[in-house]
Amino acid sequence: MKPLALITGASGGIGYETESTIIIKDLSSTTAAGKIYQQLKHENMTVDVLVNNAGFGSYGKFVETDPKKQQS
């Protein structure tokens, strides 16, 4: 069985040179991780490596950042 990497936040440019299975989930949802787990289990896939790249960007000076926007 080939090693499997689970890459979060891969919105583009990943997978063109490799065999890929794409699972689209919004990880800001509290149920997304469980749904990914269930899909992997259903397809008998075991994750060997996790690349946790999910996140969001915000621009500007840190001292001018709205804390409520950062926590949402």
JOTAZI-V806907 format. One line per field, one symbol per residue. ss: DSSP state (h for helix, s for strand, l for the rest). phi: phi as a letter, one per 40 degrees, with the letter a starting at -180 (. if undefined). burial: I if it has 16 or more other ideal C-beta (glycine too) atoms within 10 Angstrom, else O. Layout:
ss = ???
phi = ???
burial = ???
This chain:
ss = llllsssslllllllllllllllllllllllhhhhhhhhhhhllllllsssslllllllllhhhllhhhhhl
phi = .ccbbbbcgccagbhcbbcbbbbcacccccbcccccdccccdcfbbccbbbcbciababhcdcbccdccccc
burial = OOOOOIOIOOOOOOOOOOOOOOOOOOOOOOOIOOOIOOOIOOOOOOOOOOOOOOOOOOOOOOOOOOOOOOOO
